[in-house]
Amino acid sequence: MALRTILHCDCNSYFASVEAMLDPSLRGLPLAVAGDPESRHGVVVAASMEAKKYGVRTTDTVYAAKQKCPELVVVVPHHSKYSEICDRINGIYLEYTDLVEPFSVDESFLDLTGSPALREKTAKEIADELRERIKEEIGITISVGVSFNKCFAKLASDMKKPDATTVIMPEDVEEKVWPLPVSDLLFVGKSTASSLSRAGITTIGDIAKNGRERMTELLGKHGAGLWDYASGNDSEPVRSYYDERQVKSVGNSFTFSRDLVTPDDVRAGINMLAASVSSRLRRKGFLAGNIQVSIKDPDLKTIQRQKAFDVPTHLQREIADSAFELVESNRNGGPVRLLGISCSALIPEDEAVSQMSLFDEEDSADRQKQEKLEDAVASINNRLGKDSITLGFRKAEGSGIPGNER
């Protein structure tokens, strides 16, 4: 099979870069974008390269970020502008190929394999041209990874930032890819990285050298999939920009009749939302890799927090537990007017590779029992109607949560 030519284009410090583009006076300054810049508890959602040099990172509170960098300039996000600029950037990519697959608001895969552009220029020359065009026509910088599959193209774009092109061809894999830590490989979360470390596997090269059979013994199908990635055998196609857009996220939110104050109140609200999100994920046939919660207080101030699941999931219990942890660790004991849960990084169930570690046999057995229980509940609700049976809703009288009222 002929080698493909895949690009992964990643905008550098995207939100902060767009804000500096909209207001040129911000260029060159240590800049952070935060949901509530006036509050010391507001959270940084993006930081400029200048701010990152001071150690400012996403998820820092505004207070913590300013402790690191007293001169930090903090601005509110303009999400509609981010989407608008993203569309313009993808429009430039589409001049080279219609196989443009947005991976998030600030990154896209391109398949140039059959593109006429390759008749006149090399893939690296096209990548450099894209960097210059977006810098001149849009006003921000991108980093581009060039490789023969999606996994290594994304890996390459992360290797050098900002405003850089990195190439990984088959002859480069052993030198450039294999020395990297396993956590740099696509779909290696903290749990999987920890399990691999206990087996003495710490680099991507270790995965490749252990062989497919050994990796399958360690991590089941997921281990086999990781061996394919590490060995350069990723064959996932880049979808056309004009294909029907896939579902990006599944979520739900609820405004309560009274403020939720106690942890039990919050858990009741989360359980209701998690049940809804879990049910929708099952109906659509997806597992989720990430979860985000929205928390609105009585003054209508909203904060959002997110995290990755260790294992892609549609289990109500895991969604609820993760959401509860995020809410309770960020509301600081304050009352809650509205809660929202959104699950993203969706993977079709029939394409998903299990990330469960066979090292944690007890956890694995418990998760399988929960899967069977929730399958049974879903089956009953499908036959008898929605909410015919629910899983462990706690009471929060007067909140307006369905099923909690007397």
N, C-alpha and C positions, 0 to 999 in steps of 0.2 A: 504494500500500500504506500502510495506517495505521501511524503510528509506534508502536513498542513502548515499554513502560516497564520498564526493566531496572535492578536495583539490584546493586551489588557491595558486600557487607558484609565488612569486614576488621577482625579483632580487633587492638587495639593492643598491641604487645609481649606477645604472647599467653602464652608460657610464664612469663615473669616476672610478668605480671598474675595468672595462676592461682596462682602460688606466694604472692604477696602476699594473694590472696583466702583461701588455705588458712591462712596465718599473718599475721593483721592487723598484727603487730608489724613486718612488713617494709614496710608501706605508707609511701611517701614516701622510702624509703631508696634509695641507688644500689645496685641489685641485679642480679646476673648469675646465670644458670643455666649450669652447666658439668658435663660428663660426669664429671670427676674434680676436684672443687674443692680437694682436698688437694694436688694435684700442680701445680707451677708450669707444667708442660707441658699440663695440662688445657685444653680449648678451650671458650670461651664459645659457647653455642648460642642464647642469648637475653639481652637486656639491657633493664632498665626505662628509661623515659624519663629518669629522674633520672641513670642511669648513662650514657646516650647523650649527655647534656650535657657529660660529661667526655671524650667521644670514644671510649667503650667500644663496641666493635662485635662482632657475631658473627664467629667464626673467630679473634678475638684469643686468645692463650694467657692463662691465668689470671695468669701473671706480668706479661705486657704490660698486661693490663687493670688490675692493681693498681698498676702504675707510673703509669698515667693517673689512677687514682682510688684512693688509699691506703685510703679508708674503704669501699671496695666490699665488699658482702656477697655471698658466693658460696654457692649451694645446689645440691643435686643435682636432676636432673629427675625428675618423676613422670608418666611418659608415659600411664599408665592414667587418671590424673586429667584429663589434657589431652583424651583421647578422650571421657571421660565428660562433661566440660563442653561439648565441641563438640557432642555429641548433644543436650544440653539447649538450646543456642543454636539449633541447627537446628530443634528442636521449636517454638521461638517463631516462627521464620520461617514454619514450616508452618501457622501460624494465619492467615497472610495469603494464601498460595498453595501449591499442591503442586508448582509448578515451582521447586524449590529444588535447585540443583546445587552440592554441595561442590566447591571448587576445590583446597583443601588442608585441613589440620586446623583452620586458623584463618580461612578465608575461604570465602564462598559467593556464588553468583549467584542472584538471584530475578527471576522474570518476573511482574510485576504486571499485565500488559496486560489480562487478562480477570478480574482479581480484583474481587470485590464491594467490597473496601476502598476502591478508587478512586472509588466512587460518592459517598463521603462526604468523602474527604480527597484532597489532592494527593499526588503521589509524594514530594515533599520533606517534607510533614507526616508521611507514613508512615515515611520514613527517620528523621526526628527522633524519632518515637514509638518506633521500634525501638531507637534509641540509648538512650533513657531507660529502656525496659523492661529491656534487657540490663544496664544499669548498676544498676538497682534489684533485679532478680530474680536476676541471676547475680553481679554484683559486679565486672565489668570493663567497659572502654569499647571501643567500635568506631568506625570511620570508615566512612561510607557514600558511595558514588558513585552518582549517579542519571543515567541517560542513556537513549538510544534504541537502544543495542546493547551487547554485552558488552565489546568492546574499550574503548569510551569510558567505560563504567561503572567498569571497573577503573582506568583512567587517572585518573578523577575521585576515586576513593577514596584514591589515593596523593597527591593534590594538597595535602591539608590533614590533618594529624594532630597530636595525637590527638583523639578524640571530636568529630568534625566531619562535616557533610554538605556535599557539593559537587555541583552540578548542571551537566551539560553537555547542552544541547539543540542542535538544528541551527543555530540562530542564534548559538550561543556558540562554535562550532568554530573559526572564523577567529581570534577573539580569544584564546580560552583554550587551544586545542589546538595550533594551527599554530606558535606560537612555541617550543614545547617541543623539546628535543633528540630526535633520532631514536631514541636509546637508550631513551627512555620508552615507545616504541611496543611493543605486544605482539609477541613473536617477532623482535625485533631484538637479536641478540647482538653480542658485541665484533667478530667477524669481519665481519658485515654492516655494522655501524656504521662500521668502518674503510674498507670498500669504498665505502660511500656518501660518506664524507668525502672520499675521493680524487676522487670525481666532483663535489665541490662541494655535496653534499647534506648539510646539517647539522641541519635542523629537520624536524619532521613536515610543516610547510607546504611545504617544499621538495619532499618526496615527492609531495604532492598536486599541486603546480603543475607538476611535470615531466611529468605525464600518464602514463596507463597504458602506452601504447606505449613511451615512453622507459624507464620502470621495468622493463618486460619485457625490453628490450634489455640493460639493465644486469645484472639479476639473474634473468632467466628467469621461471618461474612465481612464484617467491617475490617478485620485484619487483612483479608484477601484484597479488599478494595484499596486499603492503604498501600499494600505491596504494589498494586497496579500503578497508583499515583507515584510512589517513590521510584518505580522502575521506568517511568515515562510512558505508561500504557493507557493513559486517560484518553478515551475516544469520544467523550461527550461533545455533541455538536453545538455550534453557536447558532442560536435561533434567529430567524429573520425579524427585523424590527417591525415588519408589517404583519407578522403572525398575530393571532388573537392574544392579547396580553394575558398572562397568567395571573391568578389571584395572588396578590402580594402579601396580604395579611388578613387575619380573621380576628374580629374584636367585638366588644360590647361595652357599654357604659350605662350608668344608672344614677339619677339624682334622687336622693333619699328624702322622705317626708320629714324626717328630723335628722339632725347631725349625728353621725356615728362618733362615739367618744371612747368606749372601752375596746380593748382588743377583741372581746367576744362579738361586739357590734361589727367591728371591721371584718372579722372572720366570716360573719354571716353574709355580709355584702359581697365579699370576695367569693365565697362558696357559690352564691347565686350566679355571679358573672362567670366563674370558672366552668360551671355546669353548662352554661350557654355556649361559651367558646369551645369547650371540649366537644359538645354535640355537633357544632357546625364543622369543626375540623374533621370529625369522623364522617359526616355526611359528604363532605367535599373530598375525602380520601387523602388528607394531608397530615404530616407530622410537622411540628414547629420547632425551629432551632433557637428562637429568641422570644422573650416576653418583655413587654413594656407596660407599666402601670401609669395612669394619670390620677392625680390626687388634687381635688379642688376643695378649698376651705370655705367657711361661711362668707369671707370677704371676696370670694371668687378668684383668689390667687391660685394658680395651677402650677404644679410641678410634675415632671415626668422622669421616670427612672426606668432603666432597662438592664437586662442581663441575658447571657446565653445559657440555655439548658446544657447540662453535661451530656445529655442524651436527647435527640429529637423526640418529641412526645406529643400525644394528644390526650394523655391521661388527665382527668379532672383533678385528681389529688396532687399531681406534680405541678400543674398550672396554679392551683390554689395555694400550695405551699410556697412556691416561688413568689407569687404575687403578694402574699401576706408578709413574707420576709422583706420585700422591697418597700411595701407601704409602712410597716411598723418601724423600719429603720430610717425612714425619711420624714414621717409626719411629726416627729418630735413630740408625740403625745397630744397633738392638737386635734380639734374636731374636724370631721370630714363631711363635706356636703355632697360630693360626687366622687365616684370611683370609676375608672375605666381599665379594662384589660385588653391588650392587643398582642396577638401572637404573629410573628413574622418569620422570615427565612424558612419558608414552607418547602417541604420535600414531599413529593407524591409517595404514598405508602408503598406502592409496588416498585418504586425505584430506590427507596431508602435503604441505606446500609446500616445495620445496627451498630451503635457505638457503645453497647453495653460491654462491660469488662467481665470476663469469666473469672477474674481473680476474686471478685466480690460475689461469691456464690449466694450468700445469704440475701444480699440486696437484689440479686438477679431473680431469685426464687420469689421474693416478696413482690417484685415488680410484675412478674408473670401472674401471680395471684390477683393483683390489683387489675391487671389487664382483663383477666377473665371475669372479674366482678363487674367492671365497667362495661364490658361487652354484653353481659347479661342484662344490666340495667338499660343499656341502649336498645337491646332487642325488645325488652318489655315495653319501653316507651314508643318504639316504632309500631308495635302491634296495638297498644291500648291508648296511645295518644301522649303528647308531650307532657312531661312532668307527672306521669302516672306514678312514678317512683323516683325518689331522689336519694342522693348520697349524703347523709349526715349534715343537713342544714341546721345550724344553730339558730336560736330564736333572737330576734331583735325587734321586739314589739314597737309598733308605731313608726317603723322606718319606711314602710311601704314596700318592703321586700315581699314578693309573692310567696305565699305559703307560711309567712311569719305572723300574720295577723290573727287575732282571736275574734 
